[in-house]
Amino acid sequence: MSIASLLRAVVAVLFASFLTATMAMAQTTPARAPTSTVHVGTLPPVEHTQTAIFDPQKATNAYLATVKGEARAKSDAYFEGSAEWLPVVDTIYAIVVAGLLLWLRISSRIRTYAQGITRSRFWQVPIYILAYFVLTTVITFPLTVYEDFIREHTYGLSNQNFVQWFGDFATETGVNLIAFALVGSVIYAIIRRTKEMWWLWGSIAMVGFLIIGSVIAPVFIAPLFNKYYPLPESPLKQQILSLARSEGIPVTNVYEFDASRQSKRISANVSGAFGTTRISMTDNLLIRSTPREVKAVLGHEMGHYVLNHNAIGTTWNGLLFLVGFVFVNWGFRRLINLFGGNWDVRTIDDPAGLPVLMALTAIFFLLATPVQNTITRMLEQQADMFGINAAREPDGFARAALQLSEYRKLDPTPWEEFIFYDHPSGHTRIWTVMRWKAEHLNDPDIKAGPVSPQ
């Protein structure tokens, strides 16, 4: 018998059995239902669950209301200046500096100087970049002092005196010079080699540099600014390591670093790759936060690692560099056609044209602010959701968000958040975790946890 015939036979048997049983039920005379004594009593009142009396919107508003008056005004003003006005000022400043170097032919003189030292076009680039970097650092130093030192002290966020700040500034400048010389030399080599397609290969090279930076920064660069040491043994440390193991993060220790020597900000990260992964947190986080808040913050940071946000962010940034390089290539050629003779710059592979490239890059990234912020904000929102499900500390996360409000506007308009925020606002973050709590109120650990304000 074939398989098809066998199936038909089985179906026929099943149908016949069903039909027989149905006919038998239809022909049977219904029997009298049994009777019994019914006892009537009063039911106990229905016990209301916590969910019925917990309003996530009220809890969100109550948390937001704890930051008010001068503190709210101060954080709003700081963020509006940092995110909304200073990027515009920085871009205008970059354009002015580029204009001075080009119109006064300072840039072309530096190029000529580099050509006098070596005939190698490759080595002419780092020589030019060294002079260019030092010169622009000096020109922009007053603005840097205002933004990174004076303004930070004005808003009570810095713990450094000028000498301490300048020491970190000098270290950062040295690191940036090496990175800029390396990246710039490679990009100019790509421009000379690939000609019209430099923007494609240049963006691929930038992705490679981003990957290398993410691997070496935690191990070689971060320790230049802070001392890292293992977190002392404690129940909190074991809870953090247990959470990391449960999420498959390959770490065996938790590190603390002395960020309090620089600022009052709380922060943490799970950084590195290819064997360099480490969990690190600022001493500020441990000093200023409860264990619940610490676990909430670290749950968020673990989310970035587990969700591969480093790779995803690098991919998106690579695409952004691709578009940016296309814009820079287009703008450079048009500006050189108009003013190249005045600047003594003719081709895009001429190092003397670097101020043009830098000014156009500044303009592009200012215009791309909403796109860049949206990419980062989406990843941060995903990490928030991962963190709340992993650490299960909604109130700890809400209180940590309030601490971040010291330098982030707590309750912006939707348009402000869309354009200027590279993280979800405090309002969005607290609402997210309070909504999560409303759905988990009757879980044993949430029942035993803190009571949210209403």
Secondary structure, 3 states (H helix, E strand, C coil): CCHHHHHHHHHHHHHHHHHHHHHHHHHCCCCCCCCCCCCCCCCCCCCCCHHHHCCHHHHHHHHHHCCCHHHHHHHHHHHHHHHHHHHHHHHHHHHHHHHHHHHCCHHHHHHHHHHHHCCCHHHHHHHHHHHHHHHHHHHHHHHHHHHHHHHHHHCCCECCCHHHHHHHHHHHHHHHHHHHHHHHHHHHHHHHHHHHHHHHHHHHHHHHHHHHHHHHHHHHHHHHCCCEEECCCCHHHHHHHHHHHHCCCCCCCEEEECHHHCECCCCEEEECCCCCCEEEEEHHHHHHCCHHHHHHHHHHHHHHHHCCHHHHHHHHHHHHHHHHHHHHHHHHHHHHHHHHHHHCCCCCCCHHHHHHHHHHHHHHHHHCHHHHHHHHHHHHHHHHHHHHHHHCCHHHHHHHHHHHCCCCCCCCCHHHHHHHCCCCCHHHHHHHHHHHHHHHCCCHHHHCCCCCCC
